[in-house]
Amino acid sequence: MRATYKQGNFDPLFTNYDPYILCLQETKATAEQLPEAVREVFGYDAYFSWPEVKKGYSGVAIYTKEKSLNVTFGIGLKGLDDEGRTITAEYKDFYLITCYFPNGGGGPERLDFKLRFYDQFLNYIEILKKSKPVIFCGDVNTAHTEIDLARPKENVMNTGFLPIERAWMDKLVDKGWIDAFRLLYPDKKDTYTYWDQKTASRERNVGWRIDYFFVSQDLKEKVTDFQTLKDYYGSDHCPIVLDIEI
């Protein structure tokens, strides 16, 4: 987040797109490490979460024009909440969650952590949706189907496209959660949100769609538009934009 600001790619998110709510993931900074211009954006309340034990890692943020009724950090399970991965903002008519889901790389322990996080997160949002509609967004770190990455056959045994990771996303959809992009563009190919910088894959559009907006079933008819800002730089991911009438 600090590097993005220095490169001049932070302010245009507000000046060019004027989001009602902006969610960020993998911020890699505590609030105290951020410039004042990042901590305090005119017209927005800002909330930050970061790891308790590891600096310069993980972290999420929400900037919101509408003051939230309540803000919750974490998904309610010690051990899974130590890495500053989730913020939930409650509004009058819905909940909004920004989440940086774990990457399953780095050995079996991290894959197990990712899967346990997935299961707890699903339990968490299933409880939330009983009281009001839910939107969650973020880097889910898994491409759901073969059209969600450029080279599915080559990656079927790699984390981010493992059958066990994709099975969790199947479960998510089976429980009625709606991938807002696929709702509007069910068969669209070659639309990605992440590209490996080491191989300059963005220029060749050899990417993965691993960043999502999901909405609960009661918001299905309220989704009006979705944009993938593939030409917006400042990260190895690009921003995605959900338009929804609530």
DAHUGI-V323895 format. One line per field, one symbol per residue. ss: DSSP state (@ for helix, = for strand, . for the rest). psi: psi as a letter, one per 30 degrees, with the letter a starting at -180 (. if undefined). A space follows every 10 residues. Layout:
ss = ???
psi = ???
This chain:
ss = .@@@@@.... @@@@@..... =====..... @@@..@@@@. ....=====. .........= ====.....= ===....... .....===== ...======= .......@@@ @@@@@@@@@@ @@@@@@@@.. ..=======. .....@@@=. .@@@@..... ..@@@@@@@@ @@@@...==@ @@@@...... ...==..... @@@@..==.. =====.@@@@ @@======.. ......=..= ====..
psi = eeeeeefgge efeeeffhke kkkllhfhkl effklefeej kkfkkkkkkl kffjlhkbkl lkkkekklek kkklggjkef gfghfkkkkk leglkkkkkj klkglglfee eeeeeeeeee eeeefeeeff ellkkklajf gkkelfggle ieefgfgkkf gkeeeeeeee eeefggkkje efefifgklg jlfkkkffgh fefghiakjg klkkllefge ffkflkkjif gjlflflllk kkkkj.
